[in-house]
Amino acid sequence: MARTTAKTAQDVLMADFQTLVRDTEKLLDHTKTLAGDQADELREQIHDSLLRARETLKATEQSLRLKGEAAVAKTEEYVQENPWQAIGIAAGVGFLIGLLATRR
């Protein structure tokens, strides 16, 4: 369950960033109607920034995915090796959350 939740959150985040990049590219296309050297220079700078952002996004996505998968695997391994401790920790955290929720 934790694995699917983390994957879903990562997928939503990546989809949002990709939408942002696509929208910015559309904006860049719409600026073609502007005239002058400054407009051309601005479009070039935006285009270069988008390329860098896309490359960084891909690298970040891969890094986050690997780290998330490793964290989930370690957690599952710990829970399987120490089931009673995991149950105790979960009960304690649930108790604390319950206390905090009732104080509101």
C-alpha positions as CSV (number, residue, x, y, z in Angstrom):
1,M,0.0,0.0,0.0
2,A,2.8,2.5,0.9
3,R,4.5,1.6,-2.3
4,T,1.5,2.5,-4.4
5,T,0.8,5.7,-2.5
6,A,4.4,6.9,-3.0
7,K,4.3,6.0,-6.6
8,T,1.0,7.8,-7.1
9,A,2.3,10.9,-5.4
10,Q,5.5,10.9,-7.5
11,D,3.4,10.4,-10.7
12,V,1.1,13.3,-9.8
13,L,4.1,15.6,-9.1
14,M,5.9,14.6,-12.3
15,A,2.7,15.2,-14.3
16,D,2.3,18.6,-12.8
17,F,5.8,19.6,-13.6
18,Q,5.5,18.3,-17.2
19,T,2.3,20.3,-17.6
20,L,4.1,23.4,-16.4
21,V,6.9,22.9,-18.9
22,R,4.3,22.3,-21.8
23,D,2.4,25.4,-20.8
24,T,5.6,27.5,-20.8
25,E,6.5,26.1,-24.2
26,K,3.1,27.2,-25.5
27,L,3.7,30.6,-24.1
28,L,7.1,30.7,-25.8
29,D,5.3,29.8,-29.1
30,H,2.8,32.6,-28.6
31,T,5.6,35.2,-28.2
32,K,6.7,34.6,-31.8
33,T,4.4,37.4,-32.8
34,L,6.6,39.8,-30.9
35,A,9.1,41.7,-33.0
36,G,12.6,42.9,-32.3
37,D,15.9,41.6,-31.2
38,Q,15.0,41.8,-27.6
39,A,12.0,39.5,-28.1
40,D,14.2,37.0,-30.0
41,E,16.8,37.1,-27.3
42,L,14.1,36.6,-24.6
43,R,12.6,33.6,-26.5
44,E,16.1,32.1,-26.8
45,Q,16.7,32.5,-23.0
46,I,13.3,31.0,-22.2
47,H,13.9,28.1,-24.5
48,D,17.3,27.4,-23.0
49,S,15.9,27.6,-19.5
50,L,13.1,25.1,-20.4
51,L,15.6,22.7,-21.8
52,R,17.7,22.9,-18.6
53,A,14.5,22.5,-16.5
54,R,13.4,19.5,-18.4
55,E,16.8,17.8,-17.9
56,T,16.9,18.6,-14.2
57,L,13.3,17.4,-13.9
58,K,14.2,14.0,-15.4
59,A,17.3,13.6,-13.2
60,T,15.3,14.6,-10.1
61,E,12.5,12.2,-11.0
62,Q,14.9,9.3,-11.3
63,S,16.6,10.2,-8.1
64,L,13.4,10.6,-6.1
65,R,12.0,7.4,-7.5
66,L,15.1,5.4,-6.5
67,K,15.2,7.0,-3.0
68,G,11.5,6.4,-2.5
69,E,11.7,2.8,-3.6
70,A,14.7,2.2,-1.3
71,A,12.9,3.8,1.7
72,V,9.8,1.6,1.1
73,A,11.9,-1.5,0.7
74,K,13.8,-0.8,4.0
75,T,10.6,-0.1,5.8
76,E,9.0,-3.3,4.6
77,E,12.1,-5.2,5.5
78,Y,12.1,-3.7,9.0
79,V,8.4,-4.5,9.5
80,Q,8.9,-8.1,8.4
81,E,11.9,-8.6,10.6
82,N,10.4,-6.8,13.7
83,P,6.6,-7.1,13.4
84,W,5.8,-6.6,17.1
85,Q,8.0,-3.5,17.3
86,A,6.4,-2.1,14.2
87,I,2.9,-2.7,15.8
88,G,4.1,-1.0,19.0
89,I,5.4,2.0,17.1
90,A,2.3,2.3,15.0
91,A,0.1,2.1,18.2
92,G,2.2,4.7,19.9
93,V,2.0,7.1,17.0
94,G,-1.7,6.5,16.6
95,F,-2.2,7.2,20.3
96,L,-0.2,10.5,20.1
97,I,-2.2,11.6,17.1
98,G,-5.4,10.8,18.9
99,L,-4.3,12.9,21.9
100,L,-3.4,15.8,19.7
101,A,-6.6,15.5,17.7
102,T,-8.8,15.6,20.8
103,R,-7.1,18.7,22.2
104,R,-8.2,20.8,19.3
